[in-house]
Amino acid sequence: LRAGQEMPEARVLVLYTGGTIGMKSVDGVYVPVAHYLPEAVRELPPLNDKAYVEAHYAGAAIKPLCLPPVRHMHKRVLYWVCALPIKYISCEFIT
C-alpha cells in the first residue's frame, strides 16, 4: 500500500456462547455478566485499535472492535462480539 492509502477491511462476527473468558472476577470468583466480554476487549490494545474505530466508526450505532495492523496482512480486521444469552451453555449445543 502507498502512504496514506487505507487498507481494505475484513469483517468477522464472533459468537460468544459462554465460558470463563467472558466472565468477570468479582471477589475472587468468576461470574457471568451480560456484555462483559466485548466491553473488556474494547479496552485491550492488543485486541482493539480504539483510535481506528473512533476515526472510522465514531457515528456507528454499534461500534466494531478492530485488531491492530498485522505485518504481512494487508487488511484491517473488524469484528463484533455477539454474546448469546447466559441461559445457553456451550456444552449443550449439538453439532
FENVEN-V111435 format. One record per pair of residues at least 12 apart in sequence whose ideal C-beta (glycine too) atoms are under 10 Angstrom apart, sorted by the first residue. I is the first residue (numbers start at 1). J is the second residue. Records with the same first field share a line. If there is no record, write none. Layout:
I->J, J
This chain:
1->74
6->56, 76
7->52, 69, 73, 74, 75, 76, 77
8->74, 75, 76
9->52, 56, 64, 66, 75, 76, 77, 78
10->67, 73, 74, 75, 76, 77, 78, 79
11->64, 75, 76, 77, 78, 79, 80
12->64, 65, 67, 77, 78, 79, 80, 81
13->64, 79, 80, 81, 82
14->37, 38, 41, 65, 79, 80, 81, 82, 83
15->80, 81, 82, 83, 84, 90
16->35, 36, 37, 38, 81, 82, 83, 84, 88, 90
17->82, 83, 84, 88, 89, 90, 91, 92, 93
18->32, 37, 83, 84, 85, 86, 87, 88, 89, 90, 91, 92, 93
19->32, 37, 89, 90, 91
20->32
21->36, 37, 40, 41
22->34, 35, 36, 37, 38, 40, 41, 81, 83, 86
23->36, 37, 40
24->36, 37, 39, 40
32->83, 86
33->83, 86
34->83, 85, 86
35->81, 83
36->83
37->81, 83
38->62, 63, 64, 65, 79, 80, 81, 82, 83
39->81
40->81
41->65, 79, 81
42->63, 64, 65, 81
44->65
45->68
46->67, 68
47->65, 66, 67, 68, 79
48->63, 64, 65, 66, 67, 68, 79
49->65, 66, 67, 68, 69, 76, 77, 78
50->63, 65, 66
51->66, 68
52->64, 65, 66, 67, 68, 69, 76, 78
53->65, 66, 78
54->66
56->76, 78
57->78
62->80, 82
63->78, 80
64->76, 77, 78, 79, 80, 81
65->77, 78, 79, 80, 81
66->78, 79
67->79
